[in-house]
Amino acid sequence: MIKKRLNSFKYAFNGIVELIRSQPNAKIHLAFTCIVIAGGFFFQISTTEWCLSILSIALVLSAEAFNTSLEYLTDLVSPDYHELAGKTKDVAAGAVLISAIGAAIVGSIIFLPKVFLLFN
């Protein structure tokens, strides 16, 4: 039982490594993650702002992971072009975009006032 649980964590970490290794957009999301974390420390954001930032980061990275897994599965079951396969990939990519826009809005609400204060 314990070995199965440990293996499930190993497989999950392997999935995260695969996501970061194979997906250029995941690398971009990670770069923004580092910027947000550095900005959070620099501006000493509140606990609530940290929670919102972390939730936003987790949402975007999770959406990217779901999108990648759907792309892999779609390619497996439909190696040749099919209109529905294309729509599936487009909708999954749209979900990533929606989450990224939401995260950018949250980040703007948290950080823009602090940046403006810094320069004024």
C-alpha distances in whole Angstrom, upper triangle without the diagonal:
4,5,5,6,9,10,11,13,14,15,17,19,20,21,23,25,26,27,29,30,31,33,36,36,33,34,37,35,33,37,38,35,36,40,38,36,39,42,40,40,44,45,43,41,40,37,37,38,35,33,35,35,31,31,33,32,28,30,32,29,27,30,30,27,27,31,29,27,29,32,29,29,32,33,31,32,36,37,41,42,42,43,40,38,40,40,36,36,39,38,34,36,38,35,35,39,39,36,38,41,39,38,41,43,41,41,45,45,43,45,49,50,49,50,54,54,53,56,59
4,5,5,6,9,10,11,12,14,15,17,18,20,21,23,24,26,27,28,30,32,35,35,31,33,35,33,31,35,36,32,33,37,36,34,37,39,37,37,41,42,40,39,38,34,35,36,33,31,33,33,29,29,32,30,27,29,31,28,26,29,29,26,27,30,29,27,29,32,30,29,33,34,32,34,37,38,41,43,43,44,41,38,40,40,37,36,39,38,34,36,38,35,34,38,38,35,36,40,38,36,40,41,39,39,43,43,41,43,46,48,47,48,51,52,51,54,56
4,5,5,6,9,10,10,12,14,15,16,18,20,21,22,24,26,26,28,30,33,33,30,31,34,32,30,34,35,32,33,37,36,34,37,39,37,38,41,43,41,40,39,36,37,37,34,32,34,34,30,30,32,30,27,29,30,27,26,29,29,25,26,29,27,25,28,30,28,27,31,32,30,32,35,35,39,41,41,42,40,37,39,39,36,35,38,37,33,35,37,35,34,37,38,35,36,40,38,37,40,42,40,40,44,44,42,43,47,49,47,48,52,52,51,54,57
4,5,5,6,9,10,10,12,14,15,16,19,20,21,22,24,25,26,28,31,31,28,30,33,31,29,33,34,31,32,36,35,33,36,39,37,38,41,42,40,39,39,35,36,36,33,31,33,33,29,28,30,29,25,27,28,25,23,26,26,23,23,26,25,22,25,27,25,24,28,29,27,28,32,32,36,38,38,39,36,34,36,36,32,32,35,34,30,32,35,32,31,35,35,32,34,37,36,35,38,40,38,38,42,43,41,42,46,48,46,47,51,51,51,53,56
4,5,5,7,9,10,11,13,14,15,17,19,20,21,23,24,26,27,30,30,26,28,31,29,27,31,31,28,30,33,32,30,33,36,34,34,38,39,37,36,35,32,32,33,30,28,30,29,25,25,27,26,22,24,26,23,21,24,24,21,22,25,24,22,24,27,25,24,28,29,27,29,32,33,37,38,38,39,36,34,35,35,32,31,34,33,29,31,33,30,29,33,33,30,32,35,33,32,35,37,35,35,39,39,38,39,42,44,43,44,48,48,47,50,53
4,5,5,6,9,10,11,12,14,16,17,18,20,21,22,24,26,29,29,25,27,30,27,26,29,30,27,28,32,31,29,32,34,33,33,36,38,36,35,34,31,32,33,29,28,30,29,25,25,27,25,22,24,26,23,21,24,24,21,22,25,24,22,25,27,25,25,29,29,28,30,33,33,37,38,39,40,37,34,36,36,33,32,34,33,30,31,33,31,29,33,33,30,31,35,34,32,35,37,35,35,39,39,37,38,42,44,42,43,47,47,46,49,52
4,5,5,6,8,10,10,12,14,15,16,18,20,21,22,24,27,27,24,25,29,27,25,29,30,27,28,32,32,30,33,35,34,34,38,39,38,36,36,33,34,34,31,29,31,30,26,26,28,26,22,24,25,22,20,23,23,19,21,24,22,19,23,24,22,22,26,26,25,27,30,30,34,35,36,37,35,32,33,34,30,29,32,32,28,29,32,29,28,32,33,30,31,35,34,32,35,37,35,35,39,40,38,39,43,45,43,44,48,48,47,50,53
4,5,5,6,9,10,11,13,14,15,17,19,20,21,22,25,25,22,24,27,25,23,27,28,25,27,30,29,28,31,33,32,33,36,37,36,34,34,31,31,32,28,27,28,27,24,23,25,23,20,21,22,19,17,20,20,17,17,21,19,17,20,22,20,20,24,24,23,25,28,29,32,33,33,35,32,29,31,31,27,27,30,28,25,27,29,26,25,29,29,27,28,31,30,29,32,34,32,33,36,37,36,37,40,42,41,42,45,46,45,48,51
4,5,5,6,8,10,11,12,14,15,17,18,20,21,24,24,20,22,25,22,21,24,25,22,24,27,26,25,28,30,29,29,33,34,32,31,31,28,29,29,26,24,25,24,21,21,23,20,17,20,21,17,16,19,19,16,17,20,19,17,21,22,21,21,25,26,24,27,29,30,34,34,35,36,33,30,32,32,28,27,30,29,25,26,28,26,24,28,28,25,26,30,29,27,30,32,30,30,34,35,33,34,37,39,38,39,42,43,42,45,47
4,5,5,6,9,10,11,12,14,15,16,18,20,23,23,20,21,24,23,21,24,26,23,24,28,27,26,28,31,30,30,34,35,34,33,33,31,31,31,28,26,28,26,23,23,25,22,19,21,22,18,17,20,20,16,18,21,19,17,21,22,20,21,24,25,23,26,29,29,32,34,34,35,33,30,31,32,29,27,30,29,26,27,29,27,25,29,30,27,27,31,30,28,31,34,32,32,35,36,35,35,39,41,40,40,44,44,43,46,49
4,5,5,6,9,10,10,12,14,15,16,18,21,21,18,20,23,22,20,24,25,23,24,28,28,26,29,32,31,32,35,36,35,34,34,32,32,31,28,27,28,26,23,23,24,21,19,20,21,17,16,18,17,14,15,18,16,14,17,19,16,17,21,21,20,22,25,25,29,30,30,32,29,26,28,29,25,24,27,26,23,24,27,24,23,26,28,25,26,30,29,27,30,33,31,31,35,36,35,35,38,41,40,40,44,45,44,46,49
4,5,5,6,9,10,11,13,14,15,16,19,19,16,18,21,19,17,21,22,20,22,25,24,23,26,28,27,29,32,33,32,30,31,28,28,28,25,23,24,23,19,19,20,18,15,17,17,14,12,15,15,11,13,16,14,12,16,18,16,17,20,21,20,23,25,26,29,30,30,31,29,26,27,27,24,22,25,24,20,21,24,21,20,23,24,22,23,26,26,24,27,29,28,28,31,32,31,32,35,37,36,37,40,41,41,43,46
4,5,5,6,9,10,11,12,14,15,18,18,15,16,19,17,15,19,21,18,19,23,23,21,24,26,26,26,29,31,30,29,30,27,28,27,24,23,24,22,19,19,20,17,15,17,17,14,13,16,15,12,15,17,15,14,18,19,17,19,22,23,22,25,27,27,30,31,32,33,31,28,28,29,26,24,26,26,22,22,25,23,21,24,25,22,23,26,26,24,26,29,27,27,30,32,30,31,34,36,35,35,39,40,39,41,44
4,5,5,6,9,10,10,12,14,17,18,15,16,19,18,17,20,22,20,21,24,25,24,26,29,28,29,32,34,33,32,33,31,31,30,27,26,27,25,22,22,22,19,17,19,19,15,15,17,15,12,15,16,14,13,17,17,15,17,20,20,19,22,25,24,28,29,30,31,29,26,27,28,25,23,25,25,22,22,25,23,21,24,26,23,24,27,27,25,28,31,30,29,32,34,33,33,36,39,37,37,41,42,41,43,46
4,5,5,6,9,10,10,12,15,15,12,14,17,16,15,19,20,18,20,23,23,23,26,28,27,29,31,33,32,31,32,30,29,28,26,24,25,23,20,20,20,17,15,16,16,12,11,14,12,8,11,13,10,9,13,14,12,14,17,17,17,20,22,22,25,26,27,28,26,22,23,24,21,19,22,21,18,18,21,19,17,21,23,20,21,24,24,23,25,28,27,27,30,32,31,31,34,37,36,36,39,41,40,42,45
4,5,5,6,8,10,11,13,13,10,11,14,13,12,15,17,15,16,20,20,19,22,24,24,25,28,29,29,27,28,26,27,25,22,22,22,20,17,17,17,14,12,14,13,10,10,12,10,8,11,13,11,11,15,15,14,16,19,19,20,23,24,24,27,28,28,29,27,24,24,25,22,20,22,22,18,18,21,19,16,19,21,18,18,22,22,20,22,25,24,24,27,29,27,28,31,33,32,32,36,37,36,38,41
4,5,5,6,8,10,13,14,10,11,15,14,12,15,17,16,17,20,21,20,22,25,25,26,28,30,30,29,30,29,29,28,25,24,25,22,19,20,20,17,15,17,16,12,13,15,13,11,14,15,12,13,17,17,15,18,20,20,20,24,25,24,27,28,29,30,29,25,26,27,24,21,24,24,20,20,23,21,19,21,24,21,20,24,25,22,24,28,27,26,29,31,30,29,32,35,34,33,37,38,37,39,42
4,6,5,6,8,11,13,10,11,15,15,14,17,19,18,19,22,23,23,25,27,28,29,31,33,33,32,33,31,31,30,27,26,26,24,21,22,21,18,17,18,16,13,13,15,12,10,13,13,10,10,14,13,12,15,17,16,17,20,21,21,24,24,26,27,26,22,22,24,21,18,21,22,18,18,21,20,17,20,23,21,20,24,25,23,25,28,28,27,30,32,31,31,33,37,36,35,38,40,39,40,44
4,6,6,6,9,9,7,9,12,11,11,14,16,15,17,20,20,20,23,25,25,27,29,30,30,29,30,29,29,27,24,24,23,21,19,19,18,15,14,15,13,9,10,11,8,6,10,10,7,9,12,12,11,14,16,16,17,20,21,20,23,24,25,25,24,20,20,21,19,16,18,19,15,14,18,16,14,17,19,17,17,20,21,19,21,24,24,23,26,29,28,28,30,33,33,32,35,37,36,38,41
4,6,6,7,9,6,6,10,10,8,11,13,13,14,17,18,18,20,22,23,24,26,28,28,27,29,28,28,26,23,23,23,20,18,19,18,14,14,15,13,10,12,13,10,9,13,13,10,13,16,15,14,18,19,19,20,23,24,23,26,26,27,28,27,23,23,24,22,19,20,21,17,16,19,18,15,17,20,18,17,20,21,19,20,24,23,22,25,28,27,26,28,32,31,30,33,35,34,35,38
4,6,8,10,8,8,12,13,11,14,16,16,17,20,21,21,23,25,26,27,29,31,31,31,33,31,32,29,27,27,27,24,22,23,21,18,18,19,17,13,15,16,13,12,15,15,12,14,17,15,14,18,20,18,20,23,24,22,25,25,27,28,27,24,23,25,23,20,22,23,19,18,21,21,18,20,23,21,20,23,25,23,24,27,27,26,28,31,30,29,31,35,34,33,36,38,36,38,41
4,7,9,8,9,12,13,13,15,17,18,19,21,23,23,25,27,28,29,31,33,33,32,34,33,33,31,28,28,27,25,23,23,22,19,19,19,16,14,15,15,12,11,14,13,9,12,14,12,11,15,16,15,17,20,20,19,21,22,24,25,24,20,20,22,20,16,18,20,17,16,19,19,16,18,22,20,19,23,24,23,24,27,27,26,29,31,31,30,32,36,35,34,37,39,38,39,42
4,5,5,7,9,10,11,13,15,15,17,19,20,21,23,25,26,28,29,30,31,30,32,31,30,28,26,26,25,22,21,21,19,16,16,16,13,11,13,13,9,9,12,10,8,11,13,11,12,15,16,15,17,20,20,19,21,21,23,23,22,19,18,20,18,14,16,17,14,12,16,16,13,15,18,17,15,19,21,19,20,24,24,23,25,28,28,27,29,32,32,31,34,36,35,36,39
4,5,5,7,9,10,11,13,14,16,17,19,20,21,23,24,26,27,29,30,29,31,31,30,28,26,26,25,22,21,21,19,16,17,17,14,12,15,14,11,12,15,13,11,15,16,14,15,19,19,18,21,23,23,22,23,23,24,25,24,21,20,21,20,16,17,19,16,13,16,17,13,14,18,17,15,18,20,18,19,22,23,22,24,27,26,25,27,30,30,28,31,34,32,33,36
4,5,5,6,9,10,11,12,14,15,16,18,20,21,22,25,26,27,28,26,29,28,27,25,23,23,22,19,18,18,16,13,14,14,11,10,12,11,8,10,13,11,10,14,15,14,15,18,19,18,21,23,23,22,24,23,24,24,23,20,19,19,18,15,15,16,13,11,13,13,10,11,14,13,11,14,16,15,15,19,20,18,20,23,23,23,24,28,27,26,29,31,30,31,34
4,5,5,6,9,10,10,12,14,15,16,18,20,21,23,24,25,26,25,27,26,25,23,21,21,20,17,16,16,14,11,12,12,9,7,10,10,7,8,12,11,10,13,15,14,15,18,19,19,21,24,24,23,26,25,26,26,25,22,20,21,19,16,17,17,14,12,15,14,10,12,15,13,11,15,16,14,15,19,19,18,21,23,23,22,24,27,27,26,29,31,30,31,35
4,5,5,6,9,10,11,13,14,15,17,18,20,21,22,24,25,24,27,26,26,23,21,22,21,18,17,18,16,13,14,15,12,10,13,14,10,12,15,14,13,16,18,17,18,21,22,22,24,27,27,26,28,27,29,29,28,25,23,24,23,19,20,21,18,15,18,17,14,15,18,16,14,17,18,16,16,20,20,18,21,24,23,22,24,27,26,25,28,30,29,30,33
4,5,5,6,9,10,11,12,14,15,16,18,20,21,22,24,23,25,25,25,22,20,21,20,16,16,17,15,12,14,14,11,10,14,14,11,13,16,15,14,18,19,18,20,23,23,23,26,28,28,27,29,28,29,28,28,25,23,24,23,19,19,20,17,15,16,16,13,13,16,14,11,14,16,14,13,17,18,16,18,21,20,19,21,24,24,22,25,27,26,27,30
4,5,5,6,9,10,10,12,14,15,16,18,20,21,22,20,22,22,21,19,17,18,16,13,13,14,11,8,10,11,8,7,11,11,9,11,14,13,14,17,18,18,19,22,23,23,26,28,28,28,30,29,29,28,27,25,23,23,22,19,19,19,16,14,15,14,10,11,14,11,9,12,13,11,11,15,15,13,16,19,18,17,19,23,22,21,24,26,25,27,30
4,5,5,6,9,10,10,12,14,15,17,18,20,21,20,22,21,21,19,16,17,17,13,12,14,12,9,11,12,10,8,12,13,11,12,16,16,15,18,20,20,21,24,25,25,27,30,30,30,32,31,32,31,30,28,26,26,25,22,22,22,19,17,19,17,14,15,17,14,12,15,16,13,14,17,17,15,17,20,19,18,20,23,22,21,25,27,25,27,30
4,5,5,6,9,10,11,12,14,16,16,18,20,19,22,22,22,19,17,19,18,14,14,16,14,11,14,15,12,12,15,16,14,16,19,19,18,21,23,22,24,27,28,28,30,32,32,32,34,33,34,33,32,30,28,28,27,24,24,24,21,19,20,20,16,16,18,16,13,16,17,14,13,17,17,14,17,19,18,17,19,22,20,19,23,24,23,24,27
4,5,5,6,9,10,10,12,14,15,16,18,17,19,20,19,16,15,16,15,11,12,14,11,9,12,13,11,11,15,15,14,16,19,18,19,22,23,23,25,27,28,29,31,33,33,33,35,33,34,33,32,30,28,28,26,24,23,23,21,18,19,18,14,14,16,14,10,13,14,10,10,13,13,10,13,16,15,13,15,18,17,16,20,22,20,22,25
4,5,5,6,9,10,10,12,14,15,16,15,17,17,17,14,12,13,13,9,9,11,10,6,9,12,10,9,13,14,13,15,18,18,19,21,23,23,25,27,28,29,31,33,33,33,35,34,35,34,33,30,29,29,27,24,24,24,21,19,20,18,15,16,17,14,11,14,14,10,11,14,13,11,14,16,14,14,16,19,18,18,21,22,21,23,26
4,5,5,6,8,10,11,12,14,15,15,18,18,18,16,13,15,15,11,11,14,13,10,13,15,14,13,16,18,17,18,21,22,21,24,26,26,27,30,31,31,33,36,36,36,38,37,38,37,36,34,32,32,30,27,27,27,24,22,23,22,19,19,20,17,15,17,18,14,14,17,16,13,16,18,16,14,17,20,18,17,21,22,20,22,25
4,6,5,6,8,10,10,12,14,13,17,18,18,15,13,16,15,11,12,15,13,11,15,16,15,15,18,19,18,20,23,23,23,26,28,28,29,32,33,33,35,38,38,38,39,38,39,38,37,35,33,33,31,28,28,28,25,23,23,22,19,19,20,17,14,16,17,13,12,15,14,11,13,15,13,11,14,16,15,13,17,18,17,18,22
4,5,5,6,9,10,10,12,10,13,14,14,11,10,12,11,8,9,12,10,9,12,14,13,14,17,18,18,20,22,23,23,26,27,28,29,32,33,34,36,38,38,38,40,39,39,38,36,34,33,32,31,28,27,27,25,23,23,21,18,18,18,16,13,15,14,11,10,13,11,8,11,13,10,9,12,14,13,13,16,17,16,19,21
4,5,5,6,9,10,10,10,12,13,14,11,9,11,12,8,9,12,12,10,13,15,15,15,18,19,19,20,23,24,24,27,29,29,30,33,34,35,37,39,39,39,42,41,41,40,39,36,35,34,33,30,30,29,27,25,25,23,20,21,21,18,16,18,17,13,14,16,14,11,14,15,12,11,15,17,14,15,18,19,18,20,23
4,5,5,6,9,10,11,14,15,16,13,11,15,15,12,12,16,15,13,16,19,18,18,21,23,22,23,26,27,27,29,32,32,33,35,37,37,39,41,42,42,44,43,43,42,41,39,37,37,35,33,32,32,29,27,28,26,23,23,24,21,18,20,20,16,16,18,16,13,15,16,13,12,15,16,14,13,17,17,15,18,21
4,5,5,6,8,8,12,14,15,11,11,14,14,11,13,16,15,14,17,19,18,19,22,23,23,25,27,28,28,31,32,33,34,37,38,38,40,43,43,43,45,43,44,43,41,39,38,37,36,33,32,32,29,27,27,26,23,22,23,20,18,18,18,14,14,15,13,10,12,13,10,8,11,13,10,10,14,14,12,15,18
4,6,5,6,5,9,10,11,8,7,11,11,9,10,14,13,13,16,18,18,18,21,22,23,24,27,28,28,31,32,33,34,37,38,39,41,43,43,44,46,44,44,43,42,40,38,37,36,33,33,32,30,28,28,26,23,23,23,20,18,19,18,14,14,15,13,10,12,13,9,8,12,13,10,12,15,15,14,17,19
4,6,5,7,10,11,14,11,10,13,14,12,13,16,17,16,18,21,21,21,23,25,25,27,29,30,31,33,35,36,37,39,40,41,43,45,46,46,48,47,47,46,45,43,41,41,39,36,36,35,33,31,31,29,26,26,26,23,21,23,21,18,18,19,17,14,16,16,13,11,15,15,12,13,17,16,14,18,20
4,6,8,12,14,16,13,12,16,17,14,16,19,19,18,21,23,22,23,26,27,27,29,32,32,33,35,37,37,39,41,42,43,45,47,47,47,49,48,49,47,46,44,42,42,40,38,37,36,34,32,32,31,28,27,27,25,22,23,22,19,18,19,17,14,15,16,13,11,13,14,10,11,14,13,11,14,17
4,5,9,12,14,11,11,15,15,13,15,18,18,18,21,22,22,23,26,27,28,29,32,32,33,36,37,38,39,42,43,44,46,48,48,48,50,49,49,47,46,44,43,41,40,38,37,36,34,32,32,30,27,27,26,24,22,22,21,18,17,17,15,12,13,13,10,8,11,11,7,9,12,10,9,13,15
4,7,9,11,10,9,13,14,13,14,17,18,18,20,22,23,23,26,28,28,30,32,33,34,36,38,38,40,42,43,44,46,48,49,49,51,50,50,48,47,45,44,43,41,39,38,37,35,33,33,31,28,28,27,25,23,23,22,19,19,19,16,14,15,15,11,11,14,13,10,12,15,13,13,16,18
4,7,8,6,6,10,10,10,12,14,15,15,18,20,20,21,23,25,26,28,29,31,32,34,35,36,38,40,41,42,44,46,46,47,49,47,47,46,44,43,41,40,38,36,35,34,32,31,30,28,26,25,24,22,20,21,19,16,16,16,13,11,13,12,8,9,12,11,9,12,15,14,14,17,18
4,5,5,6,9,10,10,12,14,15,16,18,20,21,22,24,26,27,28,30,31,33,34,36,37,39,40,42,43,45,46,47,48,50,49,48,47,45,43,42,41,39,37,36,35,33,32,31,28,27,27,25,22,22,22,19,17,18,17,14,13,15,13,10,11,15,14,12,15,17,16,17,20,21
4,5,5,6,9,10,10,12,14,15,16,18,20,21,22,24,26,27,28,30,31,32,34,36,37,38,40,42,43,45,46,47,49,48,47,46,43,42,41,40,38,36,36,34,31,31,30,27,26,26,25,22,22,22,19,17,19,18,14,14,17,15,12,14,17,17,15,18,21,20,20,24,25
4,5,5,6,9,10,11,12,14,15,16,18,20,21,22,24,26,27,28,30,31,33,34,36,37,38,40,42,43,44,45,47,46,45,43,41,40,39,37,35,34,33,31,29,29,28,25,24,24,22,19,19,20,17,15,16,15,12,12,15,12,10,13,16,16,15,18,20,20,21,24,25
4,5,5,6,9,10,10,12,14,15,17,18,20,21,23,24,26,27,29,30,31,33,35,36,37,39,41,42,43,44,46,44,43,42,40,39,37,36,34,33,32,30,28,27,26,23,22,22,20,17,17,17,14,12,13,13,9,9,11,10,7,9,13,13,12,15,17,17,18,21,22
4,5,5,6,8,10,10,12,14,15,16,18,20,21,22,24,26,27,28,30,31,33,34,36,37,39,40,41,42,44,43,43,41,39,38,37,35,33,32,31,29,27,26,26,23,21,22,21,17,17,18,15,13,14,15,11,10,13,12,9,11,15,15,14,16,19,19,19,22,24
4,5,5,6,8,10,10,12,14,15,16,18,20,21,22,24,26,27,28,30,31,32,34,36,37,38,40,41,43,42,41,40,37,36,35,34,31,30,30,28,25,25,24,21,20,21,19,16,16,18,15,12,15,15,11,12,15,14,11,14,17,18,17,19,22,22,23,26,27
4,6,5,6,9,10,10,12,14,15,16,18,20,21,22,24,26,27,28,30,31,32,34,36,37,38,39,41,40,39,37,35,34,33,31,29,28,27,25,23,23,22,19,17,18,16,13,13,14,11,9,11,11,7,9,12,11,9,12,15,16,16,18,20,21,22,24,26
4,5,5,6,9,10,11,12,14,15,17,18,20,21,23,24,26,27,29,30,31,33,35,36,37,38,40,38,38,37,35,33,32,31,29,27,26,25,22,21,21,18,16,17,16,12,12,13,11,8,10,11,7,7,11,11,8,10,14,15,15,16,19,20,20,23,24
4,5,5,6,8,10,11,12,14,15,16,18,20,21,22,24,26,27,28,30,31,33,34,35,36,39,37,37,36,34,32,31,30,28,26,26,24,22,21,21,18,16,17,17,13,13,15,13,10,12,14,11,10,14,14,12,14,17,19,18,19,22,23,23,26,28
4,5,5,6,9,10,10,12,14,15,16,18,20,21,22,24,26,27,28,30,31,33,34,35,37,36,35,34,31,30,29,28,25,24,24,22,19,19,19,16,14,16,14,11,12,14,11,9,12,13,10,11,15,14,13,15,18,20,20,21,24,25,25,28,30
4,5,5,6,9,10,11,12,14,15,16,18,20,21,22,24,26,27,29,30,32,32,33,35,34,33,32,30,28,27,26,24,22,22,20,18,17,16,13,12,12,11,8,8,10,8,5,9,10,8,8,12,12,12,14,16,18,19,20,22,24,24,26,28
4,5,5,6,8,10,11,12,14,15,17,18,20,21,23,24,26,27,29,30,31,32,34,33,33,32,30,28,27,26,24,22,21,20,17,16,17,14,12,13,13,9,9,11,10,7,10,12,10,10,14,15,14,15,17,20,19,20,23,24,24,26,29
4,6,5,6,8,10,10,12,14,15,16,18,20,21,22,24,26,27,28,29,30,33,32,31,31,28,26,26,25,22,21,21,19,16,16,17,14,12,14,14,10,11,14,12,10,13,15,13,13,17,18,17,18,21,23,23,24,27,28,28,30,32
4,6,5,6,9,10,10,12,14,15,16,18,20,21,22,24,26,27,28,29,31,30,29,28,26,24,23,22,20,18,18,16,14,14,14,10,9,11,10,6,8,11,9,8,12,13,12,13,16,17,17,18,21,23,23,24,27,28,29,31,33
4,5,5,6,9,10,10,12,14,15,16,18,20,21,22,24,26,26,27,29,28,27,26,24,22,21,20,18,16,16,15,12,11,12,9,6,8,9,5,6,9,9,7,10,13,12,12,15,17,17,18,20,23,23,23,26,28,28,29,32
4,5,5,6,9,10,10,12,14,15,17,18,20,21,23,24,25,26,28,27,27,27,25,22,22,21,19,17,17,16,13,12,14,11,8,11,12,9,9,13,13,11,13,16,15,15,18,20,19,20,22,25,25,25,28,30,29,31,34
4,5,5,6,8,10,11,12,14,15,16,18,20,21,23,24,25,27,26,26,25,23,21,21,20,17,16,17,15,12,12,13,10,9,12,12,9,11,14,14,12,16,18,17,17,21,22,21,23,25,28,28,28,31,33,32,34,37
4,5,5,6,9,10,10,12,14,15,16,18,20,21,22,23,25,24,23,22,20,18,18,17,14,12,13,11,8,8,10,7,5,9,9,7,9,12,12,12,14,17,16,17,20,21,22,23,25,28,28,28,31,33,33,34,37
4,6,5,6,9,10,10,12,14,15,16,18,20,21,21,23,22,22,22,20,18,17,17,14,12,13,12,9,8,10,8,6,9,11,9,10,13,14,13,15,18,18,18,21,23,23,23,25,29,29,28,31,33,33,34,37
4,5,5,6,9,10,11,12,14,15,17,18,20,20,23,22,22,22,20,18,18,18,15,13,14,14,10,10,13,11,9,13,14,12,13,17,17,16,18,21,21,21,24,26,25,26,28,31,31,31,34,36,35,37,40
4,5,5,6,9,10,10,12,14,15,16,18,19,21,21,20,20,18,15,16,15,12,11,13,11,8,9,12,9,9,12,13,12,14,17,17,17,19,22,21,22,25,27,27,28,30,33,33,33,36,38,38,39,42
4,6,5,6,9,10,10,12,14,15,16,17,19,18,18,17,15,13,13,12,9,7,9,9,5,6,9,8,7,10,12,12,13,16,17,17,19,21,22,22,25,27,27,28,29,33,33,33,35,38,37,39,41
4,5,5,6,9,10,11,12,14,15,15,18,18,18,18,17,13,14,14,11,9,12,12,8,9,12,11,10,13,15,15,15,18,20,19,21,24,24,24,27,29,29,29,31,34,35,34,37,39,39,40,43
4,5,5,6,8,10,11,12,14,15,18,18,18,19,16,13,14,15,12,10,13,13,10,11,14,13,12,16,18,17,18,21,22,21,24,26,26,27,29,31,31,32,34,37,37,37,40,42,41,43,46
4,5,5,6,8,10,11,12,13,16,15,15,15,13,10,11,11,8,7,10,10,7,10,12,12,12,15,17,16,18,21,21,22,24,26,27,27,30,32,32,33,35,38,38,38,40,43,43,44,46
4,5,5,6,9,10,10,11,13,13,13,14,12,9,9,11,8,6,10,11,8,9,13,13,13,15,17,18,18,21,22,23,24,27,28,28,30,32,33,33,35,38,39,38,40,43,43,44,46
4,5,5,6,9,10,10,13,14,15,16,15,11,12,14,11,10,13,14,12,13,16,16,16,19,21,20,21,24,25,25,27,30,30,30,33,35,35,36,37,41,41,40,43,45,45,46,49
4,5,5,6,8,10,13,14,14,15,13,10,12,14,10,10,14,14,12,14,17,17,17,20,22,21,23,26,26,27,29,31,31,32,35,36,37,38,39,43,43,42,45,47,47,48,51
4,5,5,6,8,10,10,10,11,10,6,9,10,8,8,11,12,11,13,16,16,17,19,21,21,23,25,26,27,29,31,32,33,35,37,37,38,39,43,43,43,45,48,47,48,51
4,6,5,5,8,9,10,13,12,8,10,13,11,10,13,15,13,15,18,18,19,21,23,24,24,27,28,29,30,33,34,34,36,38,39,39,41,44,44,44,46,49,48,49,52
4,6,6,10,12,12,15,14,10,13,15,13,13,16,18,16,18,21,21,21,24,26,26,27,30,31,31,33,35,36,36,39,41,41,42,43,47,47,46,49,51,51,52,55
4,6,9,11,10,13,11,9,12,14,12,13,16,17,16,18,21,21,22,24,26,27,28,30,31,32,34,36,37,38,40,42,42,43,45,48,48,48,50,53,53,54,56
4,5,7,7,10,9,7,10,12,11,12,15,16,16,17,20,21,22,24,26,27,28,30,31,32,34,36,37,38,40,42,43,43,44,48,48,48,50,53,52,53,56
4,7,9,12,12,9,11,14,13,13,16,18,17,18,21,23,23,25,27,28,29,31,33,33,34,37,38,38,40,43,43,44,45,48,49,48,50,53,52,53,56
4,6,10,11,9,10,14,14,14,16,19,19,19,22,24,24,26,28,29,30,32,34,35,36,38,39,40,41,44,45,45,46,49,50,49,51,54,54,54,57
4,7,9,7,7,11,12,12,13,16,17,17,19,22,22,23,26,27,28,29,32,33,33,36,37,38,39,42,43,43,44,47,48,47,49,52,52,52,55
4,6,5,6,9,10,11,12,14,16,17,18,20,22,23,25,26,27,29,31,32,33,35,37,38,39,41,43,43,44,47,48,47,49,52,52,52,55
4,5,5,6,9,10,11,12,14,15,16,19,20,21,22,25,26,27,29,30,31,33,35,36,37,39,41,41,42,45,46,45,47,50,50,51,53
4,5,5,6,9,10,10,12,14,15,17,19,20,21,23,24,25,27,29,30,31,33,34,36,37,39,40,41,44,45,45,46,49,49,50,52
4,5,5,6,9,10,11,12,14,16,17,19,20,22,23,25,26,27,29,31,32,33,35,37,38,39,40,43,44,43,45,48,48,49,51
4,5,5,6,9,10,11,12,14,16,16,18,20,21,22,24,26,27,29,30,31,33,35,36,37,37,41,42,41,43,46,46,46,49
4,5,5,6,8,10,10,12,14,15,16,18,20,21,22,24,25,27,29,30,31,33,35,35,36,39,40,40,41,44,45,45,47
4,5,5,6,9,10,11,13,14,15,17,19,20,21,23,25,26,27,29,30,32,33,34,35,38,40,39,41,44,44,45,47
4,6,5,6,8,10,11,12,14,16,17,18,20,21,23,25,26,27,29,31,32,32,33,37,38,37,39,42,42,42,45
4,5,5,6,9,10,10,12,14,15,16,18,20,21,22,24,25,27,29,30,31,31,35,36,35,37,40,40,40,43
4,5,5,6,9,10,10,12,14,15,16,18,20,21,23,24,25,27,29,30,30,33,35,34,36,39,39,40,42
4,5,5,7,9,10,11,13,14,16,17,19,20,21,23,25,26,27,28,29,33,34,33,35,38,38,39,41
4,5,5,6,9,10,11,12,14,15,16,19,20,21,22,25,26,26,27,30,31,31,33,36,36,36,39
4,5,5,6,9,10,10,12,14,15,17,18,20,21,23,24,25,26,29,30,30,31,34,35,35,37
4,5,5,6,9,10,11,12,14,15,17,18,20,21,23,24,25,28,29,29,31,33,34,35,37
4,5,5,6,9,10,10,12,14,15,16,18,20,21,22,23,26,27,27,29,31,31,33,35
4,5,5,6,9,10,10,12,14,15,16,18,20,20,21,24,25,25,27,30,30,30,33
4,5,5,6,9,10,11,12,14,15,17,19,20,20,23,25,25,26,29,30,31,32
4,5,5,6,9,10,11,12,14,15,16,18,19,22,23,23,25,28,28,29,31
4,5,5,6,9,10,10,12,14,15,16,17,20,21,21,23,25,26,27,29
4,5,5,6,9,10,10,12,14,15,15,18,20,20,21,24,25,25,27
4,5,5,6,9,10,11,12,14,15,18,19,19,21,23,24,26,27
4,5,5,6,8,10,11,12,13,16,17,17,19,22,22,24,26
4,5,5,6,9,10,10,11,14,15,15,17,19,20,21,23
4,5,5,6,9,10,10,13,15,15,16,18,20,21,22
4,5,5,6,9,10,12,13,14,16,18,19,21,22
4,5,5,6,8,10,11,11,14,16,16,18,20
4,5,5,5,8,10,10,11,14,15,16,17
4,6,6,7,9,11,12,13,15,17,18
4,6,7,7,10,11,12,14,16,17
4,6,5,6,9,10,11,13,14
4,5,5,6,9,10,11,12
4,5,5,6,9,10,10
4,5,5,6,9,10
4,5,5,7,9
4,5,5,6
4,5,5
4,6
4
